[in-house]
Amino acid sequence: MQESHVQATVVCCRQHGLQIRTRSGGHDFEGLSYVSHVPFVLLDLIHLRTISVNIEDNTAWVQTGATLGELYYRIAEKSRTHAFPAGLCPSVGVGGHISGAGYGILMRKYGVSADHVIDARLVDVNGKILDKESMGKDLFWAIRGGGGASFGVILAWKLRLVPVPPTVTTFIVPRTLEQGASALVHKWQFIGDKLNEDIFLGLSIQAMPLDGDHKGKKTILISFLGHYLGSTEKLLQLMEESFPEMGLKKDDCIEMSWIKSAVYFGVFSPESNLNLLLERKNPIPPKSRYMTKSDYVQEPMPENVLEGIWQRFHQIDEPEIIMSPYGGRMNEIEESAIAFPHRKGNMYKINYLVSWKEEGNEAERKHARWIRELYNYMTPYVSKSPRCAYLNFKDIDLGHKKNGTATYLEAKVWGNKYFKNNFDKLVNVKTRVDPDDFFTNEQGIPPLPSLAEDK
Ligand SMILES: Cc1cc2nc3c(=O)[nH]c(=O)nc-3n(C[C@H](O)[C@H](O)[C@H](O)COP(=O)(O)OP(=O)(O)OC[C@H]3O[C@@H](n4cnc5c(N)ncnc54)[C@H](O)[C@@H]3O)c2cc1C
């Protein structure tokens, strides 16, 4: 596939009045890269995925059809001490991920993926290829966290790579309620964002069936997911100072290269076969359906509120919550530096997920009701005015265009949650570069009709 194929698709679709949906890795939680209620052309970038890594100047050009796993793999082919800060799941595409921000275990040290974009190539609404200079600073700002789909088709990113030590330490420490997990999560809230920025200590919370005398019942399993940019010895010392209650032991820790840690957290197994990074398979089985929501937490929740979440976990088959600590570099970057705004003041981010295998509307209604009720239950304990959400965990419940359009005020309902005060600037950029809303989707940034007429 050539860049010119993308240009031709844009020009042709515009001429014939057809919408396009651009797909990179296809991991959009609402399927907005490949599902719509209107006829559209699916622009699949799977064959636009060349990656060239330049270790001498710490950069890489990556075409947007590539996945995170492919990017990590190509970096590691050239160096053990270079990395890129992005998500855990290797099959996520760089097109959607980086234009929506992109976070992972290096977030506390280096910020989000979009913080490390130093140039980009984009096909605009006229089919022209623009780079950082020719697109201008506002459009370059918008595609770093504002979602690429509202502004054009991003062909490639130029990324700044970051340094990592030759050996990092990882651990996955499981604790059940019977082992005091509630008190540990409660304490974690006070220290997760304040730990040394070389440590990432995230939580995955799941319901787990019990064996033996308790067969048929479930408990809650909290997995502490740890990554440290250094040796086990130093990590144990830091954890003993900050979080002795967790009781991290030497035997829990595994030292490995950064790239092996990407495999470890990507497929949750100490399997060291790097080729797993090249598989484009979504880890969520194809027959599974799922729904997600996100929140930002700015004050610790009381322990009884956490227990209320665990109780809800008993009502459904496959619930999961992921809590990702902020702090470190995330506190230092201004909210308006790029379009992604969620920085200082957040202690951690929550990603709620429910998946199910049953077919049919009844199963869908049941699981949707469950996750919506959990989201309502969390209202008093999460960010307010606006209640913020993460664009890459797209959630159509937050609002969407009706019959393909939304006024500024309608779109502000979800726009404020995803972009806070950056929403207005995104609308202005949109109005300037795509006044007729050719690059549209159900939750896209709308142009302002009055400004577009002035243009
Ligand atoms: C299993 C799983 C694990 C995940 N883990 C993480 C994680 O660790 N960290 C994190 O931050 N997020 C994570 N996510 C969320 C993920 O970052 C987003 O869903 C992201 O948008 C997916 O990008 P994609 O290219 O794979 O998706 P796609 O479905 O291809 O695209 C997503 C959106 O971006 C648009 N888009 C894609 N490519 C382009 C392009 N080239 N130009 C313009 N617009 C484009 C699409 O039109 C769509 O609107 C995860 C998602 C899943 C399903």
The ligand as an ORCA input file, in Angstrom:
! r2SCAN-3c Opt
* xyz 0 1
  C      -7.231     -5.109     24.271
  C      -7.015     -3.620     24.348
  C      -5.977     -3.134     25.135
  C      -5.736     -1.754     25.223
  N      -4.706     -1.290     25.995
  C      -4.459      0.047     26.064
  C      -3.372      0.571     26.827
  O      -2.611     -0.170     27.459
  N      -3.190      1.920     26.837
  C      -3.998      2.788     26.149
  O      -3.748      4.007     26.168
  N      -5.035      2.306     25.421
  C      -5.276      0.979     25.358
  N      -6.328      0.510     24.598
  C      -7.159      1.472     23.877
  C      -6.527      1.801     22.533
  O      -5.411      2.662     22.713
  C      -7.565      2.529     21.652
  O      -8.669      1.704     21.427
  C      -6.948      2.983     20.329
  O      -7.728      3.996     19.755
  C      -6.820      1.817     19.383
  O      -6.108      2.200     18.249
  P      -6.225      1.276     16.945
  O      -5.474      1.949     15.874
  O      -5.911     -0.131     17.306
  O      -7.787      1.316     16.722
  P      -8.695      1.681     15.458
  O     -10.010      1.031     15.795
  O      -8.062      1.320     14.187
  O      -8.801      3.268     15.563
  C      -9.276      3.939     16.703
  C      -9.718      5.355     16.298
  O      -8.629      6.051     15.700
  C      -8.923      6.373     14.336
  N      -7.724      6.133     13.531
  C      -7.023      4.968     13.449
  N      -5.975      5.123     12.636
  C      -6.002      6.395     12.191
  C      -5.179      7.137     11.301
  N      -4.123      6.602     10.726
  N      -5.514      8.427     11.043
  C      -6.615      8.994     11.610
  N      -7.423      8.333     12.471
  C      -7.121      7.036     12.760
  C     -10.070      5.454     13.952
  O     -10.825      5.964     12.873
  C     -10.834      5.353     15.262
  O     -11.617      6.515     15.451
  C      -6.572     -0.857     24.510
  C      -7.621     -1.359     23.715
  C      -7.853     -2.722     23.651
  C      -9.001     -3.239     22.826
*
